[in-house]
Every structure is written in C-alpha cells, then in structure tokens.
Amino acid sequence: MTYEEAVAYFAKTPRFGKKPTLSRVRSLLKELGNPEKSLKFAHIAGTNGKGSTAAMMESVLRAAGYRTGLFISPFVEDFRERMQLCGQMIAPEDLARHTATVAAAVRALDARGEEHPTEFELVFAAAMCYFTEAKCDIVVLETGLGGRFDATNAIASPEVCVITSISFDHMAQLGSSLTKIAYEKCGIIKRGCEVVCYPLLPDDVRTVIDLTRADMAATLTVPDVAALTVHESGPAGSDITYHARTLHVSLLGRHQIYNCVTALEALGALERRGFKIPADAYARGIAACSFGGRLETICRHPLTLIDGAHNPSGIEALCENLDALFPGRRIIALMGMLEDKAYEACIPMVAKRSDVFIAVAPPSPRALTAFAAAQCARPFCPYVFCPGSIPDAVALARKTAGDEDVIIVCGSLFMIGEAKREFLKE
C-alpha cells in the first residue's frame, strides 16, 4: 500500500456507522492486539480549543524530554498532521504501512460479518499502532466528535481528562442543548482519573461535569482566573503570569490564554501522576507551541491570518480577537462554510466587521455554495464578491488589500488549507 492509497482508503470509508457505539473500534483494536493498552494518554474533549490545548500540552511534554504522540482531528493542509511523533508528522511510508495493517484487520472483521469501522475509527486504530511501535511515553489524544461514543474513548483510564470550551456544534449527533452536548463530551471521564476543565464554562455545563466526575469518583480541577495576570496580549502573542509562572503564549488571541491555563492545570495533573516537568520546560514549550489554522499568520505584507473557526462560538471568539488586535484596520475577509454548520449565525458576524467580504465554497460535498454565502453576507458588508474558485478568491484578496490592511481567511478547515497553499505560492 502506498501513502496515496492509504489516504484514499480512509477517504472512501463512511464517516458514520449504523449507530453510535464503541463496539466497532473495540473489535478492530482487539484484532490488532490492543496496541492502545501499552500507552498512557492525556484525553481531551470539547467543542472549541481541543487542538490548541493538546498542542500546548504536547509541546511542554516534549520540552521536558518525553517521547510524545499527538493525535488531532481534522487537519489543515496535510493528512499526516493527524498523527505526530515528537512534533513531527508521521512519515508517508509509516502511514502506508500501519494503514495496510489496519486494512488486513478490517478484512478479518468483514469475513466474520462484523460491522465495518468508520473512517475515524480506522484512522484512530492506525495511530495506535504507530504510537505503540514508536514507544511513546505519553499520547495527547484529541477526540473527534463528542466523547462518549468517540473512537478515542476505547482507551482505558487516561492519566488526565480535559474538557475544553463547550458550545453548539454537531447538534444532530450530540444533542440540541449545551447540557446534552456536555454530557456526551464528559463521556471520556473514567473512574478514578483526574479531570481538568476550561475555566469559563456556563454554570449548567459545569454542573454536568461535576456530576459526572463525582459519579466516577474522579477529582476536578478548574483553573483559577483570579491567579491569572495578562501583562500584554497582541499580534505577537500574550505575556501572562499564572500563579507564580510567567509565560509567553505564542498562539494568538485572548481565548488561547484560557486554553493555556487549562493546559497548565492538566500538565500539573500529569505531574501528580509521576511525570517530571521542569519549570523551564513549561516556559519553552508554551512559547514554542504552534498550531496551524488557529489565528495563524501566513503572510506579513499584507498581514494575512487563517482561522478554522466554523461554529458560532468559534466565530465569536475570532471576531472578538479581530476587534482587540486590529482596531481601526481595514479587514478583508475570505470565508467559506459547510452547509450543515450554523452559517446564518457565523457569516454575519464576520461580514459586519469586514470592509470587503469574499465568499467561496469549500472543497467538500457538504459545502455551502459561494453564492449562498455571499447572499448571507450582503446585508452586513458594503462590498461582497463571489469569485469562481479559491485561487481566484485569493488573487482578489491580494489585489484588494493594502499594506496596512488585514486579510482573514476563516470558516471550514477544508477551505483554509487550500487557501493557505494559494497564498504561500506567492
């Protein structure tokens, strides 16, 4: 199997099974010899902030000298972003080899008449094979969708469970209220483990977390915002002190400060579990952390950022950061959304802050058409354009923006990765 064949193998597999269950992935892992049983995990669930929190934790653990695995979903530019070893994406030949192993196990399941695993379950199983072979000291594991029936929840009790920001997304699968969504996310909490949650959660969500952890005899740590001092926050990142620890947060945006203190408390839980993390590893790891597609600067002239915010809570955080970081600057937005997201809430928030709005369709069968996105933006922005392709949209954004303007590329991760490649061609 080649790398291209491996990616195609995952892509042709359905996203969802007949019903939410862990039985498919557990059967697959058992057929593979249960590679996950030899690993230790930090398990992260939530609506927004999972990837950033995971990236900061991994960066600190790597700075402390640990052999780290990082499993994230989805990716921005390269499928291999989903499985990383010590900060490096899985090699194409390793992905191909482990995917072939998984495919052989699936054929055995098929021969016995068992239900075929989903795409995410296959990717997760391949990652477990990879991280086990690599002898990782710890794997920072981000859930895909939800938590309770997410494939990643097939692991045994992790070293720490982390619940990040909870908001509305994937309601068809997770429920129509924040408490129902929180209940699904809290499904990762295992008996006797340590739990850390994002500090700015609604009271009803916190109640769900507290009830779940109590039922599982788990301990809960909530970051203390009273112990947080923000010295400076701007386009170069943020300088903070949390308790007695002074750090530079390289990821942009006020929300990343709260993701950071969540990561710090989760790392503290790992220390209580026996991991040794020197003080300088915290400082070096947080400062060195990068995570693509989250207010990521890809060009300086004009300043161009990409952000994968694609639900109302994520877009609201993006807009708050645009207001705070670039007051008075002219904004050119290039935006594309999926049709099954809450685009009628998201697009106006960006459009009303934009001097120019450029609508595109993400490269996905679930894409909202560029015309529909433009129609949604027109009441809120004076100049709305609907070019025929992402390359045309990038060219228009470059032509429209002056040196002092800001280009923001946002919406679907399917779109921002392709847009990034186009910008970097220049």
Salt bridges, closest charged atoms under 4 A:
GLU31 OE1 - ARG112 NH2 2.99
GLU58 OE2 - ARG62 NE 2.74
GLU77 OE2 - LYS420 NZ 2.86
ASP78 OD2 - ARG80 NH2 3.27
ASP94 OD1 - ARG97 NH2 2.81
GLU114 OE2 - ARG112 NE 3.14
GLU115 OE2 - ARG24 NH1 3.14
GLU121 OE1 - ARG24 NE 3.16
GLU133 OE2 - ARG97 NH1 2.82
GLU133 OE1 - HIS98 NE2 3.28
GLU142 OE2 - LYS50 NZ 3.95
ASP169 OD2 - HIS170 NE2 3.91
ASP169 OD2 - HIS310 NE2 3.36
ASP169 OD1 - LYS341 NZ 2.97
GLU184 OE2 - ARG148 NH2 2.79
GLU194 OE1 - ARG272 NH2 2.72
ASP210 OD1 - ARG213 NE 2.85
ASP239 OD1 - HIS248 ND1 2.82
ASP280 OD2 - ARG284 NH2 3.13
GLU296 OE2 - LYS420 NZ 2.70
ASP323 OD2 - ARG353 NE 3.07
ASP340 OD2 - ARG366 NE 2.94
ASP405 OD2 - ARG330 NH1 2.76
GLU422 OE2 - LYS425 NZ 2.97
